[in-house]
Amino acid sequence: MAKHLELTPRLGLLASWVRPGAKLADVGTDHAYLPVWLMLHGGVSSAIASDLRPGPLHRARENAEAWGVTKRLDLRLCDGLSGVGPEECDTVVIAGMGGENIAAILAAAPWTADGRHTLLLQPQSRAESLRQFLSDHGYQIVREELVLDRGTLYPAMEVTAGCQTLTVGQLWGGACLTRDPLGDRYLIEKILRLQGAVAGLAHSSRPEDREKADGLRDVLTALLFMREEWRHANGTGN
C-alpha cells in the first residue's frame, strides 16, 4: 500500500530532508501523513506525532491504522513539544502553522537549541517573525528552500543551533534563497504585498501608522536590493 500514499509538495520536501534512521517528532501532525510516509519508506527509526487537539490526533490514529503502522507511531495529545522529551527525538518537524506559533513552540522548548537536534520548519505565514526569533535565540538556518504547493509559495528551513545575524532583507526575503529558482517570485510577492500595506498606511493621520510605513519602506528597499542580487546570481540581471 505504501506506493499509493503521496505527500503534498511541501511535505514531500520536508520528508526528503529527514535523515535515514532519524528519531522524529512531528508537531501539529494533523493527519500524520509525514511520519506515516516516512515509516512506510524506512526513513525513520521512531516517530512521535503530536497535536494540540483531539480531532486531528484521531485522524492521525485512523491513518496509522489504515497503513498498518499503529504500533510504531507514538501519538501524543500535547501543546507543541510539551509532551516530548529531548532524548526522544533528534529531528523535529513543525509545519503548517504561522511563523509566530512555531517560534512560541520553540521558545517553550529551549532544548531544541542544544546542538543535538535538527529542526525542519515550514511556516505558512509570518516567516519573517520566525527568522527573527531564530536569529535572536541561538539558532542558525543552514538551509532554506521554497516549494510551490497548490499555487502558494512556502519557505522550508533546516535549522540547528548556532549564531546567525540576518539583514532586514534576509529576515523578510529568506536567509539563503539567492539561488533558489523560485526566489524571484517570492521576492516579488513580498514586495507587492508590502507596497499595498505602505499605500494603506499613507492615508492614515496617526503618527504610529506613519512610523510603521517608514519601517516598511526600509524593508521594501532591502527586498528590492535582494531581488537585484538574485537576478545577477541567476544570470537574469542586465
C-alpha beads as a LAMMPS data file, in Angstrom:
LAMMPS data file: protein, C-alpha beads

238 atoms
237 bonds

1 atom types
1 bond types

-500.0 500.0 xlo xhi
-500.0 500.0 ylo yhi
-500.0 500.0 zlo zhi

Masses

1 110.0

Atoms # bond

1 1 1 0.000 0.000 0.000
2 1 1 2.945 2.353 0.556
3 1 1 3.189 3.241 -3.099
4 1 1 -0.288 4.823 -3.005
5 1 1 0.406 7.272 -0.169
6 1 1 1.517 10.567 -1.695
7 1 1 2.660 13.658 0.139
8 1 1 1.891 17.222 -0.869
9 1 1 4.870 19.070 -2.382
10 1 1 5.647 20.911 0.852
11 1 1 5.540 17.753 2.988
12 1 1 7.474 15.899 0.312
13 1 1 10.270 18.440 0.555
14 1 1 10.460 18.067 4.328
15 1 1 10.435 14.279 4.025
16 1 1 13.424 14.458 1.678
17 1 1 15.353 16.374 4.346
18 1 1 14.817 13.813 7.123
19 1 1 17.997 11.803 7.578
20 1 1 17.655 7.994 7.341
21 1 1 17.241 6.475 10.780
22 1 1 16.148 9.727 12.407
23 1 1 14.146 9.801 15.615
24 1 1 11.292 12.043 14.509
25 1 1 8.888 14.301 16.372
26 1 1 6.194 15.779 14.129
27 1 1 4.497 18.670 15.917
28 1 1 0.998 19.658 14.830
29 1 1 0.829 16.421 12.876
30 1 1 -2.840 16.697 11.830
31 1 1 -3.348 13.595 9.624
32 1 1 0.174 12.272 10.412
33 1 1 0.869 11.845 6.704
34 1 1 4.547 12.762 7.091
35 1 1 5.508 10.303 9.854
36 1 1 3.365 7.548 8.306
37 1 1 5.031 8.030 4.911
38 1 1 8.486 8.033 6.472
39 1 1 7.785 4.827 8.379
40 1 1 6.419 3.107 5.286
41 1 1 9.557 4.036 3.367
42 1 1 12.020 3.188 6.122
43 1 1 13.050 6.770 6.658
44 1 1 12.914 6.907 10.466
45 1 1 13.813 4.654 13.365
46 1 1 10.997 6.037 15.541
47 1 1 8.250 8.637 15.242
48 1 1 6.196 10.734 17.627
49 1 1 3.179 12.567 16.217
50 1 1 1.737 15.248 18.467
51 1 1 -1.167 17.646 18.174
52 1 1 -2.903 20.136 20.417
53 1 1 -6.432 18.986 19.549
54 1 1 -8.097 15.580 19.868
55 1 1 -9.727 15.806 16.416
56 1 1 -6.518 15.883 14.357
57 1 1 -4.963 13.234 16.587
58 1 1 -7.967 11.000 15.952
59 1 1 -7.452 11.424 12.196
60 1 1 -3.771 10.620 12.689
61 1 1 -4.712 7.409 14.508
62 1 1 -7.096 6.433 11.708
63 1 1 -4.358 6.906 9.117
64 1 1 -1.852 4.964 11.196
65 1 1 -4.342 2.103 11.395
66 1 1 -5.095 2.268 7.661
67 1 1 -1.418 1.963 6.781
68 1 1 -0.560 -0.593 9.434
69 1 1 1.878 1.475 11.491
70 1 1 -0.149 1.970 14.682
71 1 1 2.290 0.033 16.856
72 1 1 5.224 2.087 15.590
73 1 1 3.699 5.581 15.726
74 1 1 3.552 7.250 19.151
75 1 1 0.564 9.612 19.184
76 1 1 0.534 12.335 21.836
77 1 1 -2.013 14.984 22.758
78 1 1 0.029 17.977 23.902
79 1 1 0.756 21.641 23.274
80 1 1 3.768 21.914 20.986
81 1 1 6.705 19.953 22.390
82 1 1 5.450 19.976 25.989
83 1 1 4.846 16.223 25.875
84 1 1 8.080 15.317 24.082
85 1 1 11.418 14.841 25.819
86 1 1 14.679 15.985 24.201
87 1 1 16.092 12.449 24.410
88 1 1 13.126 11.040 22.460
89 1 1 13.969 12.702 19.162
90 1 1 16.815 14.121 17.130
91 1 1 14.690 15.638 14.360
92 1 1 11.734 17.947 14.974
93 1 1 9.306 18.896 12.215
94 1 1 6.950 21.828 12.748
95 1 1 4.959 22.621 9.626
96 1 1 1.641 24.035 8.555
97 1 1 1.283 26.852 11.080
98 1 1 2.220 30.513 11.336
99 1 1 5.785 31.599 11.983
100 1 1 4.861 33.210 15.302
101 1 1 3.271 29.966 16.513
102 1 1 6.360 27.984 15.541
103 1 1 8.539 30.498 17.392
104 1 1 6.352 30.150 20.503
105 1 1 6.680 26.354 20.420
106 1 1 10.471 26.597 20.207
107 1 1 10.612 29.238 22.940
108 1 1 8.773 26.834 25.251
109 1 1 11.286 24.073 24.439
110 1 1 14.741 25.700 24.678
111 1 1 16.382 22.266 24.425
112 1 1 15.759 22.490 20.669
113 1 1 18.788 24.824 20.539
114 1 1 21.141 22.430 22.345
115 1 1 23.028 21.441 19.180
116 1 1 21.773 17.855 19.245
117 1 1 18.560 18.424 17.318
118 1 1 17.748 19.270 13.716
119 1 1 14.637 21.375 13.175
120 1 1 12.701 21.257 9.910
121 1 1 10.343 24.223 9.899
122 1 1 7.735 25.274 7.351
123 1 1 5.827 28.439 8.290
124 1 1 2.558 29.113 6.499
125 1 1 2.764 32.841 7.260
126 1 1 4.910 35.426 9.072
127 1 1 8.150 33.693 8.096
128 1 1 9.977 36.929 8.919
129 1 1 8.887 36.646 12.577
130 1 1 10.240 33.107 12.744
131 1 1 13.561 34.076 11.146
132 1 1 13.897 36.927 13.649
133 1 1 13.243 34.602 16.567
134 1 1 15.778 32.075 15.310
135 1 1 18.411 34.767 14.840
136 1 1 17.807 36.138 18.341
137 1 1 17.749 32.839 20.255
138 1 1 20.757 30.765 19.279
139 1 1 19.573 29.057 16.117
140 1 1 21.028 29.032 12.620
141 1 1 19.217 28.491 9.325
142 1 1 21.576 26.184 7.440
143 1 1 19.269 25.563 4.505
144 1 1 16.185 27.278 3.148
145 1 1 14.183 26.307 0.091
146 1 1 10.923 27.398 -1.498
147 1 1 8.229 24.974 -2.571
148 1 1 5.136 25.657 -4.674
149 1 1 2.078 23.885 -3.321
150 1 1 -1.370 24.459 -4.834
151 1 1 -0.337 27.818 -6.205
152 1 1 1.204 29.141 -2.998
153 1 1 4.898 29.528 -2.219
154 1 1 6.110 28.242 1.137
155 1 1 9.602 28.541 2.636
156 1 1 11.069 25.483 4.351
157 1 1 14.038 25.790 6.707
158 1 1 16.561 23.381 8.145
159 1 1 17.696 24.816 11.457
160 1 1 20.343 23.870 14.014
161 1 1 21.976 25.559 16.980
162 1 1 24.310 28.377 16.045
163 1 1 24.958 32.083 15.805
164 1 1 23.462 33.913 12.853
165 1 1 22.729 37.572 12.230
166 1 1 20.300 38.274 9.412
167 1 1 19.874 41.502 7.482
168 1 1 16.463 43.122 7.113
169 1 1 16.297 41.735 3.594
170 1 1 17.113 38.200 4.766
171 1 1 14.523 38.365 7.526
172 1 1 11.792 39.158 5.023
173 1 1 13.117 37.621 1.811
174 1 1 14.847 34.474 3.018
175 1 1 18.093 33.657 4.784
176 1 1 19.661 31.757 1.892
177 1 1 17.434 31.850 -1.180
178 1 1 19.777 33.701 -3.532
179 1 1 19.937 30.775 -5.957
180 1 1 16.503 29.312 -5.342
181 1 1 14.675 29.078 -8.695
182 1 1 11.505 30.382 -7.042
183 1 1 13.307 33.204 -5.252
184 1 1 12.341 35.942 -7.691
185 1 1 8.641 35.130 -7.462
186 1 1 8.874 35.001 -3.661
187 1 1 10.528 38.421 -3.506
188 1 1 8.084 39.978 -5.974
189 1 1 5.113 38.710 -3.955
190 1 1 6.619 40.161 -0.774
191 1 1 7.350 43.486 -2.452
192 1 1 3.824 43.832 -3.863
193 1 1 2.246 42.942 -0.526
194 1 1 4.360 45.487 1.338
195 1 1 3.717 48.168 -1.257
196 1 1 -0.014 47.684 -0.667
197 1 1 0.478 47.939 3.083
198 1 1 2.518 51.132 2.766
199 1 1 -0.103 52.664 0.468
200 1 1 -2.812 51.900 3.013
201 1 1 -0.844 53.379 5.900
202 1 1 -0.092 56.512 3.890
203 1 1 -3.749 57.544 4.190
204 1 1 -3.647 57.436 7.975
205 1 1 -3.116 60.536 10.098
206 1 1 -1.896 58.587 13.114
207 1 1 1.824 59.106 13.884
208 1 1 2.285 55.413 14.696
209 1 1 0.994 54.466 11.232
210 1 1 3.379 56.869 9.545
211 1 1 6.232 55.401 11.581
212 1 1 5.173 51.895 10.569
213 1 1 5.035 52.968 6.929
214 1 1 8.590 54.320 7.168
215 1 1 9.749 50.997 8.582
216 1 1 8.080 49.072 5.769
217 1 1 9.695 51.347 3.201
218 1 1 13.078 50.335 4.625
219 1 1 12.075 46.698 4.207
220 1 1 10.987 47.378 0.631
221 1 1 14.349 48.934 -0.174
222 1 1 16.110 45.871 1.238
223 1 1 13.919 43.477 -0.741
224 1 1 14.443 45.374 -3.986
225 1 1 18.200 45.123 -3.429
226 1 1 17.847 41.391 -2.729
227 1 1 15.927 40.948 -5.959
228 1 1 18.776 42.536 -7.884
229 1 1 21.179 40.172 -6.135
230 1 1 19.001 37.216 -7.100
231 1 1 18.819 38.323 -10.733
232 1 1 22.586 38.690 -11.013
233 1 1 23.238 35.384 -9.211
234 1 1 20.899 33.589 -11.598
235 1 1 22.062 35.260 -14.791
236 1 1 18.960 37.371 -15.378
237 1 1 20.397 40.769 -14.481
238 1 1 21.278 43.432 -17.002

Bonds

1 1 1 2
2 1 2 3
3 1 3 4
4 1 4 5
5 1 5 6
6 1 6 7
7 1 7 8
8 1 8 9
9 1 9 10
10 1 10 11
11 1 11 12
12 1 12 13
13 1 13 14
14 1 14 15
15 1 15 16
16 1 16 17
17 1 17 18
18 1 18 19
19 1 19 20
20 1 20 21
21 1 21 22
22 1 22 23
23 1 23 24
24 1 24 25
25 1 25 26
26 1 26 27
27 1 27 28
28 1 28 29
29 1 29 30
30 1 30 31
31 1 31 32
32 1 32 33
33 1 33 34
34 1 34 35
35 1 35 36
36 1 36 37
37 1 37 38
38 1 38 39
39 1 39 40
40 1 40 41
41 1 41 42
42 1 42 43
43 1 43 44
44 1 44 45
45 1 45 46
46 1 46 47
47 1 47 48
48 1 48 49
49 1 49 50
50 1 50 51
51 1 51 52
52 1 52 53
53 1 53 54
54 1 54 55
55 1 55 56
56 1 56 57
57 1 57 58
58 1 58 59
59 1 59 60
60 1 60 61
61 1 61 62
62 1 62 63
63 1 63 64
64 1 64 65
65 1 65 66
66 1 66 67
67 1 67 68
68 1 68 69
69 1 69 70
70 1 70 71
71 1 71 72
72 1 72 73
73 1 73 74
74 1 74 75
75 1 75 76
76 1 76 77
77 1 77 78
78 1 78 79
79 1 79 80
80 1 80 81
81 1 81 82
82 1 82 83
83 1 83 84
84 1 84 85
85 1 85 86
86 1 86 87
87 1 87 88
88 1 88 89
89 1 89 90
90 1 90 91
91 1 91 92
92 1 92 93
93 1 93 94
94 1 94 95
95 1 95 96
96 1 96 97
97 1 97 98
98 1 98 99
99 1 99 100
100 1 100 101
101 1 101 102
102 1 102 103
103 1 103 104
104 1 104 105
105 1 105 106
106 1 106 107
107 1 107 108
108 1 108 109
109 1 109 110
110 1 110 111
111 1 111 112
112 1 112 113
113 1 113 114
114 1 114 115
115 1 115 116
116 1 116 117
117 1 117 118
118 1 118 119
119 1 119 120
120 1 120 121
121 1 121 122
122 1 122 123
123 1 123 124
124 1 124 125
125 1 125 126
126 1 126 127
127 1 127 128
128 1 128 129
129 1 129 130
130 1 130 131
131 1 131 132
132 1 132 133
133 1 133 134
134 1 134 135
135 1 135 136
136 1 136 137
137 1 137 138
138 1 138 139
139 1 139 140
140 1 140 141
141 1 141 142
142 1 142 143
143 1 143 144
144 1 144 145
145 1 145 146
146 1 146 147
147 1 147 148
148 1 148 149
149 1 149 150
150 1 150 151
151 1 151 152
152 1 152 153
153 1 153 154
154 1 154 155
155 1 155 156
156 1 156 157
157 1 157 158
158 1 158 159
159 1 159 160
160 1 160 161
161 1 161 162
162 1 162 163
163 1 163 164
164 1 164 165
165 1 165 166
166 1 166 167
167 1 167 168
168 1 168 169
169 1 169 170
170 1 170 171
171 1 171 172
172 1 172 173
173 1 173 174
174 1 174 175
175 1 175 176
176 1 176 177
177 1 177 178
178 1 178 179
179 1 179 180
180 1 180 181
181 1 181 182
182 1 182 183
183 1 183 184
184 1 184 185
185 1 185 186
186 1 186 187
187 1 187 188
188 1 188 189
189 1 189 190
190 1 190 191
191 1 191 192
192 1 192 193
193 1 193 194
194 1 194 195
195 1 195 196
196 1 196 197
197 1 197 198
198 1 198 199
199 1 199 200
200 1 200 201
201 1 201 202
202 1 202 203
203 1 203 204
204 1 204 205
205 1 205 206
206 1 206 207
207 1 207 208
208 1 208 209
209 1 209 210
210 1 210 211
211 1 211 212
212 1 212 213
213 1 213 214
214 1 214 215
215 1 215 216
216 1 216 217
217 1 217 218
218 1 218 219
219 1 219 220
220 1 220 221
221 1 221 222
222 1 222 223
223 1 223 224
224 1 224 225
225 1 225 226
226 1 226 227
227 1 227 228
228 1 228 229
229 1 229 230
230 1 230 231
231 1 231 232
232 1 232 233
233 1 233 234
234 1 234 235
235 1 235 236
236 1 236 237
237 1 237 238
